Amino acid sequence: MGVGAVGAALGEDPGTLEEVYEPYLIKEGFIKRTPRGREVTDLAYEHLHRSRFTGTGSLFE
């Protein structure tokens, strides 16, 4: 999901997400920037009490 889509879903300007929220989330270790884009880290999954690998991997679950 791109920053524009997240911004639209939250009612927030994409620039604000990149300039304010993203640096904080990176600093805390919840997201990382990769050549493929932004990725959620294992720490974020643990913080939210979620498992990264649930289900069978189907797009329709």
C-alpha distances in whole Angstrom, upper triangle without the diagonal:
4,7,8,6,7,10,11,11,13,15,15,15,12,15,16,13,14,17,18,16,14,18,19,16,17,21,20,19,16,13,14,13,14,15,12,9,9,10,11,15,18,19,16,17,21,20,19,21,19,19,16,18,19,20,21,17,17,14,17,18
4,5,5,6,9,10,11,13,14,13,13,9,12,14,11,11,15,16,14,12,16,18,16,16,20,20,19,16,13,14,12,13,14,11,9,9,11,13,17,20,21,18,19,23,22,21,24,21,22,19,21,23,24,24,21,21,18,20,21
4,5,5,6,9,10,10,12,10,9,6,9,10,7,8,11,13,11,10,13,15,14,14,18,19,18,16,13,14,12,14,15,14,10,9,12,13,17,20,21,18,19,23,22,20,24,22,23,21,23,25,26,27,24,24,21,23,24
4,5,5,6,9,10,10,9,8,5,9,11,9,10,13,15,14,13,16,18,17,18,21,22,22,19,17,17,16,18,18,16,13,13,16,17,21,24,24,21,22,26,25,23,26,25,26,24,26,27,28,29,25,25,22,24,25
4,5,5,6,9,10,10,10,8,12,13,11,13,16,17,15,15,18,19,18,19,22,23,22,19,17,18,17,19,19,17,14,13,15,16,20,23,23,20,21,24,23,21,24,22,23,22,24,24,25,26,23,22,19,20,21
4,5,5,6,8,8,9,8,11,11,9,11,14,14,12,12,16,16,14,16,19,19,19,16,14,16,16,18,19,17,14,12,14,14,17,20,20,17,18,21,20,18,21,20,21,20,22,23,24,26,23,23,20,21,21
4,5,5,6,5,6,5,9,9,7,10,12,12,11,12,15,16,15,17,20,20,21,18,16,18,17,20,21,19,16,14,16,17,20,23,23,19,21,24,22,20,24,23,25,23,26,26,28,29,26,26,23,25,25
4,5,5,6,7,8,12,12,11,13,16,16,15,16,19,20,19,21,24,24,24,21,19,21,21,23,24,21,18,17,19,19,23,25,25,22,23,26,24,22,26,24,26,25,27,27,28,29,27,26,23,24,24
4,6,8,10,10,14,14,12,15,17,17,15,16,20,20,18,21,23,23,23,20,18,21,21,23,24,22,19,17,18,18,21,24,23,20,21,24,22,19,23,21,23,22,25,24,25,27,24,24,21,21,22
4,5,9,10,13,11,10,13,15,14,12,14,18,17,16,19,21,21,21,18,18,20,21,23,25,23,20,17,18,18,21,23,23,19,20,23,21,18,22,21,24,23,26,25,27,29,27,26,23,24,24
4,7,9,12,11,11,14,16,15,14,16,19,19,19,21,23,23,24,21,21,23,23,25,27,25,22,20,21,21,24,27,26,22,24,26,24,22,26,25,27,27,29,29,30,32,30,29,26,27,27
4,6,8,7,7,11,12,11,11,13,16,16,16,19,21,21,22,19,18,20,20,23,25,23,20,18,20,20,23,25,25,21,23,26,23,22,26,25,27,26,29,30,31,33,30,30,27,28,29
4,5,5,7,9,10,11,11,13,15,16,17,19,21,22,23,20,19,20,19,22,23,22,19,17,20,21,24,27,26,23,25,28,25,24,28,27,29,28,31,32,33,35,32,32,29,30,31
4,5,5,6,9,10,10,10,13,15,15,16,19,20,20,18,16,17,16,19,20,19,15,14,17,18,21,24,24,21,23,26,24,23,27,26,27,26,29,29,31,32,29,29,26,28,29
4,5,5,6,8,10,10,12,14,15,16,18,20,20,19,17,17,16,19,20,20,16,15,18,19,22,26,25,22,25,28,26,25,29,28,30,28,31,32,34,35,32,33,30,32,32
4,5,5,6,7,9,11,12,13,15,16,18,19,18,16,17,17,20,22,21,18,16,18,19,21,25,23,21,24,26,23,23,27,27,29,27,31,32,34,35,32,33,30,32,32
4,6,6,5,6,9,10,10,12,14,15,16,14,13,14,14,17,19,18,15,12,15,15,18,21,20,17,20,22,20,20,24,23,25,23,27,28,30,32,29,30,27,29,29
4,6,6,5,7,10,10,11,13,15,15,14,12,13,12,15,16,16,13,11,14,15,17,21,20,18,21,23,21,22,25,24,26,24,27,29,31,32,29,30,28,30,30
4,6,6,7,9,11,11,13,15,16,16,14,15,14,17,19,20,16,14,17,18,20,23,22,20,23,25,23,23,27,27,28,27,30,32,34,36,33,34,31,34,34
4,6,6,7,9,11,11,13,15,14,14,15,15,19,21,21,18,15,17,17,19,22,20,18,21,23,20,21,25,25,27,26,29,31,33,35,33,34,32,33,33
4,6,5,6,9,10,11,12,11,11,13,13,17,20,19,16,13,14,14,16,18,17,14,18,19,17,17,21,21,23,22,26,27,30,32,29,30,28,30,30
4,5,5,6,8,10,10,9,8,9,10,13,16,16,12,10,11,11,13,17,15,13,17,19,17,17,21,21,22,20,24,26,28,30,27,29,27,29,29
4,6,5,6,9,10,10,9,10,10,14,17,18,14,12,13,13,14,17,16,15,18,20,18,19,22,23,24,22,26,28,31,33,30,32,30,32,32
4,5,5,6,9,9,9,11,13,16,20,20,17,14,14,13,14,16,14,13,16,17,15,17,20,21,23,22,25,27,30,32,30,32,30,32,31
4,5,5,6,5,6,8,11,14,18,17,14,11,11,10,10,13,11,9,13,14,12,14,17,17,19,18,22,23,26,28,26,28,27,29,28
4,5,5,6,5,6,8,12,15,16,13,10,10,10,10,13,11,11,14,15,14,16,19,19,20,18,22,24,27,29,26,29,27,30,29
4,5,8,8,9,11,15,18,19,16,13,14,13,12,14,12,12,16,16,15,17,20,21,22,21,24,27,30,32,30,32,31,33,32
4,6,8,10,13,16,20,20,18,14,14,12,10,12,9,9,13,13,11,14,16,18,19,18,22,24,28,30,28,30,30,32,30
4,6,7,11,13,17,17,15,12,11,9,7,9,7,7,11,11,11,13,15,16,17,16,19,22,25,27,25,28,27,29,28
4,7,11,13,17,16,14,10,9,6,5,8,6,5,8,10,9,10,13,13,14,13,17,19,22,24,22,25,24,26,25
4,7,10,13,13,10,7,5,4,5,9,9,7,10,12,12,13,16,15,15,13,17,19,22,24,21,24,22,25,24
4,6,10,10,8,6,5,7,7,10,11,11,13,15,15,16,19,18,18,15,18,21,24,25,22,25,24,26,26
4,7,8,6,4,6,9,10,14,15,14,16,19,19,20,22,21,20,18,20,23,26,26,23,25,24,27,27
4,5,5,6,7,10,11,15,16,16,18,20,21,22,24,22,21,18,20,23,25,25,22,24,23,26,27
4,5,8,10,14,15,18,20,19,21,24,24,25,27,25,24,20,22,25,26,26,23,24,23,27,28
4,7,8,12,14,17,19,18,19,22,23,23,25,22,21,18,19,22,23,23,19,21,19,23,24
4,6,10,13,16,18,16,18,21,21,21,23,21,21,17,20,22,24,24,20,22,20,23,24
4,7,10,13,14,13,14,18,18,18,20,18,18,15,18,20,22,23,20,22,20,23,23
4,6,10,11,10,11,14,15,15,17,15,15,12,14,17,19,20,17,19,18,21,21
4,7,8,6,8,11,11,11,13,12,12,9,13,15,18,19,17,19,18,21,20
4,5,5,7,9,10,11,13,11,11,9,13,15,19,20,18,21,21,23,22
4,5,5,6,9,10,10,9,9,7,11,13,17,19,17,21,21,23,21
4,5,5,6,9,10,10,11,10,14,16,20,22,21,24,24,26,24
4,5,5,6,9,9,10,10,13,15,19,21,20,22,22,24,22
4,5,5,6,5,6,6,10,12,15,18,17,19,19,21,19
4,5,5,6,7,9,12,13,17,20,19,22,23,24,21
4,6,8,10,12,15,16,20,23,22,24,24,25,23
4,5,9,11,14,14,17,21,20,22,21,22,20
4,7,10,12,12,16,19,19,21,22,22,19
4,7,9,9,12,15,15,17,18,19,16
4,5,6,10,13,13,15,16,18,15
4,6,10,12,11,14,14,16,14
4,7,8,8,11,13,15,13
4,7,7,10,12,13,10
4,6,7,10,10,7
4,6,9,10,8
4,6,9,8
4,5,6
4,6
4
